[in-house]
Amino acid sequence: MRLGLLIATLLVALAAVSSAGAHRPIREIIPAPDDLVINDQCAFPVRAHIDGYEIDTTFTNRHGDEVKLLGVFPGNTLTLTNVDTGRTITRPATGSFQARFAPDGSVAVKVTGHGPWFPNPITGDSGIWYQSGQVSGEFDADGNQLSVRNTGTLVDLCPELAS
């Protein structure tokens, strides 16, 4: 009798835990964007081409509110071309990002790996900055930047494209 009661209690408890976490993450595969011409970062226009795709996984709470977004860029490459001269460079654009959304509307973001920023995410300087490492930051509910940090390197690719 006690064993039956224990098993019944355990099954009810497991059902309650399962239903509380029943919101499965949403997974999306996003194709690379169309080529983009960047006109305002180098002294010349630059065409950016990405080969690859992005995989995003969105997690929600039991109310359906987004609480975390994870993204990966597996095996991507970035090709930049100086439109005036035809000079081209190709770099890996692999890595990941995560965003964690707080109930107050603020968000913490972390981008890890290799890829471009324009302008510089730390200083705001113009250029096409290639990240190797991690950039992270926090934003309030209105999108105002509260903090930003960089571990690794950010290198401006405009001089290499100019030569």
C-alpha positions as CSV (number, residue, x, y, z in Angstrom):
1,M,0.0,0.0,0.0
2,R,2.8,2.4,1.0
3,L,4.7,1.5,-2.2
4,G,1.7,2.3,-4.4
5,L,1.2,5.6,-2.6
6,L,4.9,6.5,-3.1
7,I,4.8,5.6,-6.8
8,A,1.6,7.6,-7.3
9,T,3.1,10.6,-5.5
10,L,6.3,10.3,-7.5
11,L,4.3,10.2,-10.8
12,V,2.3,13.3,-9.8
13,A,5.5,15.1,-8.9
14,L,7.1,14.2,-12.2
15,A,4.0,15.3,-14.2
16,A,4.1,18.7,-12.4
17,V,7.8,19.2,-13.1
18,S,7.3,18.2,-16.8
19,S,4.4,20.6,-17.3
20,A,6.2,23.5,-15.6
21,G,9.1,23.1,-18.1
22,A,7.0,22.1,-21.1
23,H,8.0,25.2,-23.1
24,R,10.4,23.8,-25.6
25,P,12.9,26.1,-27.1
26,I,12.3,27.5,-30.6
27,R,15.0,26.6,-33.1
28,E,15.5,28.5,-36.3
29,I,18.0,28.1,-39.1
30,I,18.6,31.5,-40.7
31,P,20.3,31.8,-44.1
32,A,23.1,34.2,-44.7
33,P,21.9,37.8,-45.5
34,D,22.2,39.2,-49.0
35,D,25.5,41.0,-49.8
36,L,25.7,44.4,-48.1
37,V,27.6,47.4,-49.3
38,I,29.1,49.4,-46.4
39,N,29.6,53.0,-47.4
40,D,30.4,54.9,-44.2
41,Q,33.1,53.0,-42.4
42,C,36.2,53.0,-44.7
43,A,37.3,55.7,-47.1
44,F,35.8,53.6,-49.9
45,P,32.7,51.4,-50.2
46,V,33.1,47.7,-49.1
47,R,31.0,44.8,-50.2
48,A,30.4,42.2,-47.4
49,H,29.5,38.7,-48.3
50,I,28.8,35.9,-45.7
51,D,28.9,32.2,-46.6
52,G,27.0,30.1,-44.1
53,Y,24.0,30.3,-41.9
54,E,22.9,31.1,-38.3
55,I,21.2,28.8,-35.9
56,D,19.1,30.6,-33.2
57,T,17.5,28.9,-30.2
58,T,15.0,31.0,-28.2
59,F,14.0,30.0,-24.7
60,T,10.8,31.3,-23.1
61,N,9.4,31.1,-19.6
62,R,6.0,29.6,-18.7
63,H,4.3,32.8,-19.7
64,G,5.9,32.8,-23.2
65,D,8.2,35.6,-22.5
66,E,11.6,35.4,-24.1
67,V,14.3,34.8,-21.5
68,K,17.3,33.7,-23.5
69,L,18.5,33.6,-27.1
70,L,21.5,31.5,-28.2
71,G,22.9,31.7,-31.7
72,V,25.7,30.0,-33.5
73,F,27.5,30.6,-36.8
74,P,29.1,27.2,-37.7
75,G,31.7,27.3,-40.4
76,N,30.8,30.7,-41.7
77,T,33.2,32.9,-43.7
78,L,33.2,36.7,-44.3
79,T,34.5,38.1,-47.6
80,L,35.1,41.8,-47.8
81,T,35.8,43.6,-51.1
82,N,37.0,47.1,-51.7
83,V,34.4,48.1,-54.4
84,D,36.8,50.7,-55.9
85,T,39.9,48.5,-56.4
86,G,38.6,44.9,-56.2
87,R,40.9,44.0,-53.3
88,T,39.3,41.1,-51.4
89,I,40.0,39.5,-48.0
90,T,38.3,36.5,-46.5
91,R,38.2,35.7,-42.8
92,P,36.4,33.1,-40.6
93,A,33.1,34.3,-39.2
94,T,32.4,31.5,-36.8
95,G,31.2,31.9,-33.2
96,S,28.2,32.3,-31.0
97,F,26.2,34.8,-29.2
98,Q,23.8,34.8,-26.3
99,A,21.3,37.3,-25.0
100,R,19.6,37.0,-21.6
101,F,16.5,39.1,-21.0
102,A,15.6,40.2,-17.5
103,P,12.1,40.8,-16.3
104,D,12.7,44.6,-16.1
105,G,13.4,44.7,-19.9
106,S,17.2,44.9,-19.6
107,V,19.4,42.5,-21.6
108,A,22.9,41.1,-21.3
109,V,24.6,40.2,-24.5
110,K,27.8,38.2,-25.3
111,V,29.3,37.6,-28.7
112,T,32.2,35.1,-28.9
113,G,34.4,34.0,-31.8
114,H,35.3,35.7,-35.0
115,G,33.3,38.3,-37.0
116,P,32.8,41.9,-38.1
117,W,31.6,45.0,-36.2
118,F,31.1,48.4,-37.8
119,P,31.7,50.7,-36.1
120,N,34.0,49.6,-33.3
121,P,31.7,48.3,-30.5
122,I,33.9,49.6,-27.7
123,T,35.2,53.0,-28.9
124,G,32.6,53.8,-31.6
125,D,35.4,54.5,-34.1
126,S,34.5,54.0,-37.7
127,G,36.0,51.1,-39.6
128,I,35.2,47.4,-40.2
129,W,36.5,45.8,-37.0
130,Y,37.3,42.1,-37.0
131,Q,36.7,40.4,-33.6
132,S,38.7,37.5,-32.3
133,G,37.6,36.9,-28.8
134,Q,34.6,38.2,-26.9
135,V,32.5,41.4,-26.7
136,S,29.9,41.6,-24.1
137,G,27.5,44.3,-22.9
138,E,24.4,45.2,-21.0
139,F,21.5,47.4,-22.1
140,D,18.6,48.9,-20.2
141,A,14.9,48.4,-21.2
142,D,15.2,51.4,-23.6
143,G,18.2,50.0,-25.4
144,N,20.7,52.3,-23.7
145,Q,24.1,50.8,-23.3
146,L,25.0,50.4,-19.7
147,S,28.4,48.6,-20.1
148,V,30.6,47.0,-22.8
149,R,33.7,44.9,-22.5
150,N,36.2,43.2,-24.9
151,T,38.4,40.3,-24.3
152,G,40.5,39.5,-27.3
153,T,41.3,41.7,-30.3
154,L,39.4,44.0,-32.6
155,V,41.4,44.9,-35.7
156,D,40.3,47.5,-38.3
157,L,40.3,45.8,-41.7
158,C,40.0,49.0,-43.7
159,P,43.8,49.5,-44.0
160,E,44.3,46.0,-45.4
161,L,41.5,46.5,-47.9
162,A,43.0,49.8,-49.0
163,S,46.4,48.3,-49.9
